[in-house]
Every structure is written in structure tokens, then in C-alpha cells.
Amino acid sequence: MVVGIANQLGFYSFLILVPFILLYLIRPRPQKMNIPSLMFFFTTRERRRKSSFFRNFLNDLLFLIQLLVFLFLCTQLLEPYQTYTHDITAENTIFVIDVSASSQVQDGGTTRFARAISKAKDSLGSSNTIILAKQAPQIALESANGGEALQFLKELKPLDTTSKIGDSILLAGELMSGKEGRVIVLSDFINTEGTPPEIAADILRTRNIVVDLVNTATGRPVKNVGFVDLTIDEKTTTVYIKNYNDQDETVTVSISNLQKQLHIEPKSIEPFAFTTPEKVTKVSLEVNDDFEVDNVLYLSAPSKEEVSVNVVSQNLSIFLKSAVESFQQATFSHSIPPIIEKNKQIYIFHDADPGKILPGTFEDLKKQVEQEGISLIIHAFPNMPSVDYRGLLPVDILQRSSGAPLITEQVNRFTKNIDFGSVEQYFVASPKEDTITIVSARNSTVIALQRLGKGKIIYYGIMEEASDFKFSPSYPIFWKGLLEFIIDKKSIQNLNAKVGDTLLLDRTERITLPNGKSINQGTLIYELQGIYQVGDRSIAVNLLDPKESDITAKEIVGQESTRAELKPITEERELEWEIPLLIAACVMLFLELVYIKFRGDV
């Protein structure tokens, strides 16, 4: 510690003490009067006065107070200071902890994640902030004391995401802006996306922020063979397996009861194709390596259960029959009124003779739609207005019109990329309440959808006699898509995703995560590998990232965690005394006023 003076000219201010002391010495004295009876006492006091000249200075409290005021003010003008050693890293500590999939690598007898947590526990400060380095960097804990941070670290678990380590470091820099402290980055520095960690750290250092890069990888050789890609459709699934090692590897792929051995050369990728299984399936890789996350793959496919479709018509359309049968899950049947087969999942009413439909037929169908969830498609035909559908028709038929192009109003799974062409004749129809117009002709509803209870009712207003749509390649595609929509068949592409993808829902729903936890959200970023339950859907999510699976660091970044020493970073600072001296002078002035008031001079 060094005491110094910044303003040497301030010494001249002490000259003010000379007139102050002189004024004190020449101030008026009390007039002496000789009283004989008291002369004896004054003679004794005269002898004492000469020996206590300086003692009077000390006994005059008002003089001492005023002297101190002048001394404080004059000393303040000298701009005195003292230097001291300050630890700039002691106040705030921001941890950037890698929780990506590669943090689960077995490296040196433990995982890299466990090594990061251990180092973080040993480095907690008075104010701790924790940022999770993953696909989307997250501030998980902010300005917490040591106890709170320790409890958080105990409960923290790694995820299965990719990593944006550099972006996480930049986020730490934003939080540290205008503050003192240090940023401690605990990672294997396998950066799969975003800013490189070294560049991000250099950016912070240019802003005088202390950054410590602590590498949780030991540098020892690690082995990995894993799934890196997947292509899947309703018929065939192909998985891609990469050998990251420097030697050939023989691995076994297991799918239910199927096992297949594959020989993979160093640094190469081997595809393996198989028939897409139904529902949820786990594919595993039997191999001895250091990274288990990419040794497992989950698949989800819609059920291939058959759906019964019954066409009710007097004269069966071969075009309609062929289109329905193009849907492989459909079991086709034909009913001729008055006899209508029962217990079907979908009924298509075409050119039924109204005189042959038994009373109560449509009432029974309506009850089945509402309560049992069957679906009804009402197909337009020339004699349609003469049929009383008992309120089942989702549109009001007004009149017949001619010559109009068909316009798609709602693009969905059964109208996307479908060219409906035009019609020579059509029924002018207006939708009823709760009915959605899908396709229109001159503002008239041609295809409409209505949900009734548990089921659906579709109005299909394209008459075969008045349109060439039945000859179009889009015709069977449309009917296949419509039947899939009716039975709510899930798209296999929507049932399989990668970690880091985002799930967007129409409304808030209950989502069960692979770890068993349940949440209610409308959007979700997949951060865990496994099966997500969303309503009646099972969504398979996998890592499938070649960069994240490349667990061997190309170069060692930062200090190895077992050897890293996070030493205090100190600097010499000056403590200025001007403000304290001014405060002291003000305090003495206040005491002077109190003393004068107490003495009775005011």
C-alpha cells in the first residue's frame, strides 16, 4: 500500500492557518480588575498561566473544531490517495457449462459433464450466473449465491443437443457488460454451430473481461461408432452408421428380432436399409465405444391398421372404386340401397336412389358419426337435391349452375398440389354453421368439411358427369389424402425429428418427455433423444449429428480441467480521500454549530 499526493500546489492552502492562529492569539481578552481580597488567588493563577500557554490551545474546544475544519479542507486540496490491490474476478462469476450430447462422453474414467460440474463447484463465488451451452444457449441461473448455485449444479443433467459454445460465451459477455468478474467456460469445445469459442473468448478479452477456457476433455484417445443420419418413408427406412475410429469396426445392428452385422472401414459411413416397422421401434448398435447417445435410434411410424370404406350407390363408379382401393389400408365394399352394410368406418354416399333409402337410415348414421366417430362423405350427383339427408348435408343446395373453375380455399394434406381443374356443372351451395369451405367455384362451396361430435362429414360436390377430374393423376392422390385425413393418419415425416427441431402445436397440449416429465406447452424445442408423447402421437427424436458425434477434439482448447488453476486476477487501484475529507469537514462544521448553541453564543 502506497500513500501519495496528486496536487502538490495544495500545500499553499495551509497558509490559511497562519492568519487563523494569529486571529486566535490577538482576540480580545477579559479586562482585569484588582480586588485586594482576591489578589492572593490571582497571583497563583498568573504563575500557572505562563506555564500553560499551549495547554489553552488544547482546552479551547471551539478553536480545535475550527482548526480541524481547516486541516481537512486543506488536506483535501492536496488530492491525497492510497493504492491497494484489487481482485477484479472476485465479485461476479459466470459459468458457461457444456450440456450438449458430447458432454456425456466417457473420458478418463468419468464423463466430461461430471468433470465440468466438479470444477464449477470448486470455483463458485459470491455471485454466480450459469449459462448452459447447447443448441440454444440458455441463462439457467442468474446472480445466485454459492448455496443456490451449488444446489443447481447438483440437479443439473446433460442434454442430447448440439452445441453453440462460442455463442454462449458471447452471451456471458453481454451479462458481464459493465461489471467485474470472470467467465469460466467448462466444455470439450466441440463446437457444432455458431461462433468458434476461441474467437468469442478473444472478443470478450478485448473488452477487458477475464475469460478462462477449461477443457473437460483429457486428450486421451476416445472411440465412437454411431448413427449419423436417417431416411424414412412408409415402406423403407435407411440408417447411416459412421466409424470415427482409425481402424475397421464390426458392429451389430438390432431391430426387434432382426440382427445384422456390418463391417465398417475407418472414417467411413455404412448405410443399412430395412422395411419400416409399425408404431414405435428402437434400433440399437452393439459396439464398445465411449459415446452411448448415438448408439440408439428411435423410429415412429403410423399404424397400418385397415380402415373399412363402404360406397353406397346404385351404380358403382369404377373411378371412385379405384381411387379408394389405391389407399392400401382401405378395405373396400359396396352397398346397394336399401341394403347398407353396417359397422363401417367410412361411408361414401354417391348416386343413391332416394326412393330406396329406408327411413331412419340417415338418423342412424348421424348418431354413429356423433357418438362412434365414423365419417360420412356425401358425393354430389345429378339427382342429389331429391335426397333428404336429414340434416347431415353440411351445405344448403340452392340451384344448379354451369361452367366454373375450381379454386382451392384451404391448402391441407388432401388438397396440397392438387389441380381440380374446372366443372361444366355444379350445385350452388352455401356452407352451414361450423362448416369449412375447402374448394369453391365462383364463391360457391364445392368441397366442405364439418366436424360433428366425434366424426367428420365431407361434402364432395364435383359430379363425375360434369368434370374431367376423374381422369387426372391427382384424382386417386386426392382420395388417398382425404381418407388419411379422415382417419387422422399421421405423416411419418412428422413423427420423426432431430434434436434441435421445434414442435409447433395449434394450442397448448400436454407433452410427455423421454425422461418421464410432463409439461403443458404450445411450442417445444427437442433437447432429449427418445419418444415424446403428444396427445395420441408418439414422436421419435434422435441426435443424428455427424459433428456432435465426432467426439475426438482436433486440438486442445484452453486448460485441461484437472490442471486448470483459476488464479485471482489483481490490479493496483487508487483510493481517493477527497470525498471522505470533505465529509469530515462538514461533520466538524455541524459539531461547531452544536457547540456554539450549547455554549449559549447563539
N, C-alpha and C positions, 0 to 999 in steps of 0.2 A: 504494500500500500504506500502510495506517494502522495504527499500534500503539496499543492502548488498554488501559484497566484497567476491569474491571466492578465490582470491590468496593473502594471507597475505604477502608473500615474495615480492610482488610488491612494498611494501613501500621502500625497499632498492634502488629502481630505482630513488627515489627522491634525493639521494645523488649526482646525476649528477648535480643538481642545484648549489651545493657549488662551484666547480671549475668554473662553468659558471658565477656566480656572481663575484667571485674573479677576473676572467679574465676581466670582465667588469670594475672593480674598478681600476685595475692596467694598464689599457690600456694607451698608450702614450697620453700626454696632449699637447696642443699647447704651444710653448715657449713664455714667457713673455718678453716684451721689454718696457723699461722706456722712455716714451716720456713726457717731462715736461708739455707740453701744454694740455696733456690728463690725467694727474695724478689725477686731481680732479674727473674725471668720474670713473676711476678705483678704487679710494678709496671708492666711494659709492657702486660700484658693489661688492667689497671684503666683505663689511659688509653683503650684501644680500646673497652672496654665502654660507656663513656659516649657514644661516637660511633656505636654500632651497636645502639641500643635497639630501633629499629623493624626493623632487619635481623634481629633474633632472632625477631621475629614471623614473618617470611618463611621463616626457616630451620627453624622448628618444623613439621614436616610433619603431625603429628597435629592440631595446632591448625588448620592450614589446611583439613584434611579436614572437621573438625567445623564450622568456620566456613561452608564451602560447603554442608554439610547444612542448617544453619540458614537460610542465604540462599535455598536452593532451596525449602525448606518455607514460609518467609515470603512469598517471591515468589508461590508457588502460591496462597496465600490471597488475593492481590490479584486472582485470576482474570484474568490477562493474556490478550490476544488480538491477532491482527493480521488485517486484512482483505485479501482478494485477489480477483481477477477470475476467475470460473469459467465455462467454456463448457459449458452444460448439454446441448448437442447433439452433443458430440464422441464420447461413449462408444459409444452404440448407434444404428444407422441401420436403420430398417425401410422397405423399398421395397414399395409396392403398385403392381404393374405390370399394366396392362390388356392381356390377351392375347385378348380377345374378337374376334369377326369384324370389328367396325368398326375395330379397330386396323390392319387391312390396307388401309384407305382410302388412296389416293394423294392426298397433300395437300401442296402446296408443293414438289414435286419429289422427295419421298420418302414412305414410309409413316409413319403415326402410330406404329406399333410401332417402326420403326427409330429414330425421334426419341426415343422413350421409352428405348430401350436406350442410346443415345448419352448422354442426360442421366444415366442411372443410373451409367454407367461413370465419368462425371466427378464423381460425388458419393459414391463409395464411402468408407466409414470404416474404423475398426479392427475393428468387429464388425458384420456385415451380415446381415440377415434379409430374405428375398424372399417376398412373398405374391403369388400370381397371381390377379388379379381376373377371374373367369369365372363361369359359371353356378353352380358350386360352388366358393367361394374355397378356395385350397389354399396351405399353407405349403410352399413348394418348397425353401427353403434357410434354415437357422437358425444364427445366431451364427457365421458363416463369416468368415475373414479376407479381406482385399482380393483376394488372388490367387485364392482359391477362388471368390469371388463374381464376379470378372471372367471366369473360365473358364465359369462357369454362364451368365452373360449372353451370352457368345459362342455358346453352344449352344442357347439358348432360341429357340423358334419360336412364332409366333402360332397360335391355335386358331380354330375356327369356331363358338364358342359365343356365347350371350348373356352379359350381364354383370351382376354384383351388386357394383358398386363400393362402395356405402355399407356393405354387409355386410363387404366385405374391409377397409375402414377400421376398422370396429368390431373385427374380428379382430386387426388390428395394435395397437389399443388394449389388448386383452387381453394380448398378448405384451409390451407396454411397461409393463404394470402393475408399479409398484414399482421401475422402472428410469429412468435418464436417457437421453435421446436425442431423435431426431426421426423423424417418419413422413413420408416423401416419397411422394406419390401421383402417378403418371405415367399419365394417361388422357385420353381425349377427353370423358369424363364423360357419355357416352350411356348412362344407367343404365336398363336394361330391366326390372329386377326389384329388389325389396328396398328398403332404406332409402336415401333420397336422399343423395348424397355430402356436400352442404353440412351437412345435419343431423348426419350421422355425424362429420364433422370438428369441428363445434361441441361435440358430446358429449365428444370427446377433449380439446378445449381447456379445457372446464370441469374436467377432471382434471389440468390443468397439463401436458398433453402437447403438444409443438410439432408442428404439422401443416402441411406445405407442399403445396398443391394446384398441380400443374404440368400445364397443359393442352397435350396434344400436337397438338390441332387449331389450325390457324393462323388460323381465322376467315375464310379466303377461301371464295368460293362453290364448292361441290362438286356434282357431278351424279350421279344414280343412277336407273336403271330396273331393276327386278329381280323375281324370283319371290317371292311372299309367302305363297302358300297352294297346297294341292293336295288334290283329292279323287280317289280311285281305287277302282275295283272291277274285276271280271274283264272287263267289257265296255267301259267308258268311263273315260277319265281327263280331268280338267279341271284346268288350271293357271291360276293367277291372277297377273297381272303388274301391278305398280303403278308409275306415273310420279310420282316425288317432285319433279320439276323444275317450274319456273314457266312452262314453255312446252310446246306439243304435241311429242310424240315419235313417230317412226315406227320400229318395231323389227321384226326378222325372227326368228321362232321356227323353229328347225331340229330335226327329229326324224328321225334316219336320213336317208332320201332325201326327206322331206317338208319343205317350207319354206312359211312363211306370214307375210305382212306384216300388222302390226297398227298401227293409228293410235290412240294413247292421249292423252287430254286431260290437262292439268296436274292433279296431285294426285288422279288417278282410278285405278281398278282395272279391268283388262280381262280377262275370262275367255277361255280358249281350250280347246275340247274336242276330243278325238280318240280313236280306238279304242285300247284298251290294248294295247301291244305285248307280245310274249312275252319272257320272260327279262329280262336287264339292258339298259336303254336310257338313253342320255344325251340330255337335252333342253337345248339351248343358246339363249341370247339374244344376237343380234348387235346390239350397241349400244355406242356410245362413251361410257363413263361412268367414274367414279372408284372403283367398288367392284365387283370381279370375282366375289366369292364368290357373290352371289345372281344371277349371270348364267348359272349352270349348275344343272341339276336332274337327279337320278338316279332312275330308276324300276326296280323289280324286280317281276316277275310270274312265277308258277309256269308251268312248261312245259305246253303244251296237247297234248302227245303223246297219242295214242289208247291206251286200255287194252282188251285183249280179255277179254271176260267170256263164259264158256260155262256154260249151265244144263243140268245133266244130270237128266232126268226122263222118266217115261213119258208123263205128261200135263202139258203146259206150262201154268203158271198165267199168265193174262193180267195179273193184278195184279203178279206178280213181274216179268214181261217189261216192263210199262210203267214200273215203278219203276226198273229197271236202265237202260232207254233214256232216262230223264229225266236221267241223268248224261251230258252232252254228249260227254265224252271216251270213253265206253264204246262199243265195237263188240260188239254182241250176237250170240250164236249159241246154237243149241240142239242138244244131243246126246241120242239115244235109245239106251240100252244095248241090246245090248252094244257098239255103236259109239260111241266117245267121241273127239271131236276132240282133236288134240294141239297142243302149243305155245301154250297159252293162259295168260294171266297170272293169271286168277282163275277158279276152278271153283266152281259152286254146285250141290251135290247135294241134290235135292228128293225126289220120290216115286219113286225108282228101284226097280225090281223086283229083289230080291236074287238071284233065280234067273238073271237075265240079265247080271249083272255078272261079267265074265271074271276068272278067277284072276290074281292079280298086279297088278290094277288099282290097288288102294289102296297096295300096296307101291311101285309106280312113282310114284304121286302123292306119297307120303311122301318119297321121295328127291328129287323136284323141289322140294318145299317146303323141305327142309333145305339143299339144295345150290344150287338155282337161284333161290330166293326167291319162287316163286309162292305164292299164297294159296288157301285152301280154306274155303268156307262150307258147313257141314252144316246143312241146313234140316229141322226136325222134320216128320214126317208120321205118320199113324196106324200104319203097318206098320214104323216105324223100328226097333224092338227086334230085328226078324228080320234086319237087315243087319249083317254082320260088317265093321266098318270097319278091322280090323287095327290097332287101337291109335290110329287117327287121331282118334277122337272125344275131345274134351278133358274130357268128363264121364262119370260112370258112371250109366247109366239104371237106376233102381231099380223104379219102378212108375208106374202112371198114376193121376192124381188129378183132381179136378174143382173148379171154382168158386174162383177166387182173383184178387185184384187184383195188378197188376204194379207192382213197386217198383224205381225206378232206384237202383242201388247206387253206380255210378260215373258222374259227370257229365263228359262229354267232348264232342268235336266232333260225334259222331253221336247222342248221347243228350240234349244240351242242348235244353231247351224242347220235348222230345218227350213226348207223352202216350200211353203204351202201352195205357191202359185196363185191361181185365181179360180173363181167359180162362175159357172154360167147362170146358176140359180141358187138362191139361198133364202132361208126364212129370216125376216127382220125380227130380231129378238132383243128384249131388254133384260138385263140381269136383275134377279130378285135380291132382296136384302141378304147380306153376308155372302154374296156370290162374286167371284173374281173373274173378270174377263181376261182370257189368255190370248185369244186370236179374234180379230174383228174384221168386218167388211163394211166400209162406209159407216162407221160408228155403230154398227150392229154386232151384237155378240154372236160369234160363231163357235168358239170353244170356250167353255166356262167351267169353273171349279167351285163346288160348295162343300163345306165340311158340315156333316150332320151327325151329332153325337160322336160316336167312336169311329164312324166310317166317312167315306167320301162319295160324292155324286158328281159325275162329269157329264156335261152336255157336249156332244161332238156333232156339230152342225154342218159338216161337209158331206153332202149327199153324193154317193158314188156315181149316180147317173149324171151329175152336173159338174163333175170335176175330174181332171186327169191326175190328181194327186196319188190315186191308187197305183198308177204306173211308175211313179217316181221312186228312185232308190231310197229316198228319205221316208217313204211310207212305212216299211217294216221297222226302220230305226225309230220313228216316232212312236209306234205302238209298243215297241220294246221299252223305250224310255218311259212311256206312260204307265205301263204295267209295273215297272220298277218303282216309279214314284208312288203308285197306289199302295204297294206292299211295303213302302219305305225301305227299299233295299239300299244299303249303304254302299257308297263308292269305295272300292278297295283302296284307291289312292288317298281318300280322306281318312281311312282307318290306319294308315301307316305314315309316320312322320319322323323327323330327325330332331335330336336335342337342339334347342335354339329356335325351332319353329314356334309360331304363335297360333294358339287356338282362339278363334273368334266365334262367339255364340250370339244368337239373336237376343238372348235375355240371360239373366243371372241363373246359373244352374249349379247343382251340387256336383262337385268333381272329386273323385277319389283318386289320390295319388298312388304311385307304385309303393311308397313306404307305408301305406295304410291310412294316412291322414286324409281328412275330407275338408274341402273348402267350398264356399259359395262365391263364384265369380262369373263374370261375363267374358273375360279375356284371360289368357294364361300363356306364359312362355314356358315351354317344356324345358325343365332343368334336370330331370331324372330319367334314367333309362328304365323302361318297363311298360306296364299296362296301366293306362288311365281309363277309369270308368266315368263316362259322361252320359247320364241317362241310361238308355239301352245300348249304347255304343261302347265297344272296347277298342281303344286307340293304342296301337303299338308304337312306342317311341324308342329309337336307337341312336347311339353315338354316331357311327358311320362317318368319321372324320379322319382322313389319312394323316393330317398334320398332328392332330392330338394323339393319335396312336403311335407316332414316331417319338418314342419316349427317351431316346438317346440324344442328349444335348450335343449340338455341333461344336459348341465352345462353352467353357465355364464362365458364366457372367457373375460378377460380384464375388463375395467371400463365401467360402464353404461354411455352412451353418455350424458345424462342430468346432470350427476355429475362429469364427467371427467374433470380434471384440467391439462392442458398441461403446467406445470411449466418449467421455464428455468433450464437447467442443467449446472451448472457452475463449474469451477475448477481454482485453483491458478496456474498462469503461471509466468515465469520469462522473463523479457525483458532485454536482454544483451546490454551493452553500448559500447562494444569493437569496433564494426564496426563504429558507429557514431563518436567515439573519433578519430579513425584513419582518417576518412573522414575530421573531423575538423582540424587535424594536417596537412593534405595535403592542405587544403584550406589556412591555415596560411602560409605554405611554399610558395604557389603561391603568396600570398599577399606580402611576403617578397621580392620575385623576382621583383614584380611590383614596390615596394617602392624603391628598390636599383636602378632599371632602371630609375625611376622618379627623384631620387636624383642626378643621374649622375655618380654613382660609377662604372657603367659598360658601 
